[in-house]
């Protein structure tokens, strides 16, 4: 039995050295502003320091939609073509040269970012802030380098986080939807230490829902959550949040819940101008507002309207150390991602539903059977 208590059904066997090429199915971003396609590609071979991972689950993220909808010259665009999927988990299938510390069958979560491995940021496990990113051939697994929306994927062994007996399919979204809010919240914890603190979560999609769970587990703060979707707010309430619907009077209602003082830490998982404006309007003195959503919204700062010593910052993804801690929380039952499983054949439908806003949980593509 494989780690995680699951026995994935065989679809395609990886190729052995000296044999003819083997193929697998993959969801591929082929061209700018074109919907991805499901096609046959070669099963990859792990290079030195890499493993071949049999994919257990791959989360479909709004970032993927942005990737294939970008225009060619958009800042931050990642050139095609490559297999999508930067939220990945799986079982070690084959070891590349020099790989130690893992065995075939081990269940692992994948840290997606890949930096140069030499700069200060990479040395502390923060590949997202690699100082040499401009000279790298890709940003990470599923971000220029072939990702996990396939039956197999190659990954540097350094990027594997052991899952033990935990379910790897349900864990897949934690590689981004868990790691990103965890890093943002961890940076803001000094603002939430002590009694009588308030935290605000704006946007209750995959990241926002896990953010509520992390805040309840790591702090004693009263968690306020806001969204325009009734179902999303009910889910956040079940996790312990007090909810405020979006719309007229939203900021006023949030301030009322804090006794007029404002929140000590806010996390905007949308990042459009109106959500940033709402968050800024409810900040307390000496508070911290973190913009996590990459929607490109802007905010006009003023000394006379900004609470004294309040901070406005942004974060991007997180460190590999953070991901180890996220997995610890998952294994302890403190984080439970809400997922909807799709076969690889139905993966394109998952992206269509994601674009249409028709998913209640994180879509996870399961290439080798549920």
NORNOR-V860583 format. One record per backbone hydrogen bond with DSSP energy under -0.5 kcal/mol. CO is the residue of the C=O (numbers start at 0). NH is the residue of the N-H. Records with the same first field share a line. If there is no record, write none. Layout:
CO=NH / NH
This chain:
1=4
5=1 / 7
15=18
21=42
23=40
24=150
25=27 / 38
26=83
27=29 / 36
28=80 / 81
30=33
36=27 / 38
38=25
40=23
46=49
48=156
49=95
50=52 / 154
51=92 / 93
52=54 / 152
53=90
56=88
57=364
58=60 / 86
60=63 / 64
61=65
62=66
63=67
64=68
65=69
67=32 / 33
69=32
70=73
73=76
76=78
81=28
82=146
83=148
84=147
85=87
86=58
87=109
88=55 / 56
89=107
90=53
91=104
93=51
95=98
96=48
102=105
104=2
105=91
106=162 / 163
107=89
108=110 / 160
109=111
111=140
118=122
119=123
120=123 / 125
121=124
124=126 / 319
125=128
126=129
129=132
131=134
132=135
138=113
139=142 / 144
142=138 / 139
144=141
147=149
148=26
150=54
152=52
154=50
155=158
156=159
158=110
160=108
162=165
166=170
167=171
168=171
170=173
171=174
172=175 / 176 / 177
173=178
175=179
177=181
178=182
179=183
180=184
181=185
182=186
183=187
184=187 / 188
185=188
187=190
188=191 / 192
196=221
197=263 / 264
198=223
199=201 / 266
200=202 / 225
201=268
204=208
205=209
206=210
207=211
208=212
209=213
210=214
211=215
212=216
213=217
214=218
220=222
221=198 / 223
222=241
223=200
224=243
225=202
226=245
227=229
228=232
229=233
230=234
231=235
232=236
233=237
234=238
235=240
236=239
241=224
243=226
246=249
248=252
249=253
250=254
251=255
252=256
253=257
254=257 / 259
255=258
257=260
262=283
263=287
264=199
265=289
266=201 / 268
267=291 / 292
270=296
271=275
272=276
273=277
274=278
275=279
276=280
277=281
278=281
279=282
281=262
283=286
286=310
287=265 / 289
288=290 / 312
289=267 / 291
290=314
292=294
298=300
301=304 / 305
306=309
307=285
310=288
312=290
318=322
319=323
320=324
321=325
322=326
323=327
324=328
325=329
326=330
327=331
328=333 / 334
329=332
336=338
337=361
339=363
341=365
342=345
343=346
345=349
346=350
347=351
348=352
349=353
350=354
351=355
352=357
353=356
361=339
362=59 / 364
363=341
364=57 / 366
365=343 / 368
367=8
